Amino acid sequence: MWLNAEEPKKKTASVRSFINQHTCSVVTTRTLPDREATDRETTDREATDIEAGDKDHTENDATDNEGTGGVLTLQEGIEVHVAVCEPRDDGIDLELGQEFRTKEEAKVHIQTAAHQNCFEFDIIKSDAKRFVIKCRGAKEGCKWFVRVANLHNSDLWTVRSYIKQHTCSVVTTRTLRNRRKGTAHICASLLAKDYPGTFDTPVPKVLIDLVHRKVGVAVSYTTAWRAKREAANEVRGSPEESFTLLNCYLHMLKEKNIGTRSSVVVDEENKFKYLFFALGASIEGFRAMRKVLIVDGTHLKNVYGGVLLVATAQDPDHHHYPIAFGVADGENDESWTWFMEQLKLFYYETFYLVIV
């Protein structure tokens, strides 16, 4: 039987419906080309013979090829190519009972591996107690699944459930490489592995190439810069944490350096305003220095800005000798006045002192 102009569309639609119900496959169809009128009779006989010979074992062929793929030939000159998905490993270095310090650390660990192995996942639950994800191909029947939960009476997170095998099509669950975007957390975790224990990491432009080469995702300059800051904070603490430790730091300076002077001033809202300290050894050594005191300031390049104020002297060989340090909110009359008043507290007995 020959197909007219309308029949190929109907046959294709019916075949696609059949395949969608039984497989997660990509379907391609082919209709017989028109031939000369003189050959039609011969072709009909050949098609009938093929149909009679193959009809009985078509279903068996598809069953025998399960898990390996094959070609299923249907009636009336239409061939349907069925691609059956093989189970595959997700490539993640993960196992049941594995522990993470935070939920974010577990999430970044899985995200990085997902980018490297070209698959995507959907977050099902994410709260203070659990983090549950499944493969984006779950609609195709993929069973890949991870559940990470918080340990009772602990800050640690552990892998509770894990199905490692994917049974979906990579084409369905993969985001195009040029559309996948990395996060600052992923970049920071990469820096922590390649540059452990240091905050002297590559500049953002170099980091962008490093992430693209190792993880296979694109990151912006801003994201790379935030990743550098996050990696540095992981090593030395955040600026906010540093401000809270100021009093403890100054206390230890006085304990280990006898004669050290220090002072911290806060504003009406209990926010940092001024800092001053001079080591006891520097104060004692000033007696042997030239009676010249040089003061200067420079702007700080950090999140909160500010100004670093410094007082130095000269030794007999004309070398710089640090005396005192201060941090202020800005280089203005008020901050300089306060800094000089702190210097005056322990240099008031010095005669013929020249301040530059």
C-alpha positions, 0 to 999 in steps of 0.5 A: 500500500502506498502513502499519500501526502497526508498519511506520513504525518498520521503514521509518524504521530502514531509511532511517536505516541507508541514510543513515548509510552514504552521508551525514553527514546529519540524517534526518527521516521522514514517513508518510502519514496515515490517510484515509477508507476511501472515498479509499484506492483513489484514493491508491493509484493516485496513489502508484503514478504518482508512484513510476513517474515518480520512481523512475528519476531519484531517484538522479540528483537526489541526485547532481546536488544533491551539495554543495548538499543536497536532498530524496530521496523514497523509496517508500511515502510516506516522505520523507527530507531529506538535508543535505549539508555544504558545505566551510567555512573554519576562520577561523584566522589560520594558515599553513604555516611560521608560528612560535610561541615555545612549544607552549603559544602555538600551542595557545592560538592555535588554541583561541581561534580554535576558540571564536570559530568554534564548532568543537572538536578532539581532541588526537592527539599532544602531547609535547616535539617535536610537537602534532597535532590533528584535527577532532572530526568526523573520524568523519564524514570531516572532513579538518581537521588541524594539526601543529605541531612543534619546530624542530631545535636551536631553542625555536621551534615551526612549523606543518608540516601544515595542512588548513584546510577543514572538511567536517563538520557544525557541529552535530556538532562544536560544544560548546554556548556555555554549556558552553564554558570558557576557560582562563587562557592564553586570557585572558592571550593576550587581555590581551597583545593588548589591553594590550601591555607593561603589567601594569595590566590590568582587574580580574577582573570586567571581564576576564570580560565582555571574554573572553565578548564577544571569544572567546565563552566563560565564565571563572570569577573565579579563572581571570580572576585567574590570567590577570591574574597570568600576563599581568603575569608575561609583562611583568615576569617571575615572582616566582621569576625576580625572586628569582633576580635580586636579587644582580644588581640590587643589584650594578647599584645599587652600580655606578650609585649610589656609596656604596650599601649592600646585604645579602641573607640566606638561610636554611639551605635557601638560601631568601630571608629578608632584604633591605636596601639604602640608596642612596648619594645618600640616605645622603649627603643625610641629613647635611642632614636633621633628626636624626629617623629614622622606621621602619615596616613594611607587609605585601606583597600578593604570592604569597609575602607578607612585610613591607616595612620602611622608614626615612625622615627629614624635610627642613627643610620637613618633607617625607619623605626616604627613607633605607633599605628592607628586605624580611623574612619577617615583622614580628617582633623578629628581623627588626626587630633585623636591619634596625636593625643594618644602619642602624647600620652607616652612621649610627653617627656621627650624634649626638642621633639620635631614632628613632621 
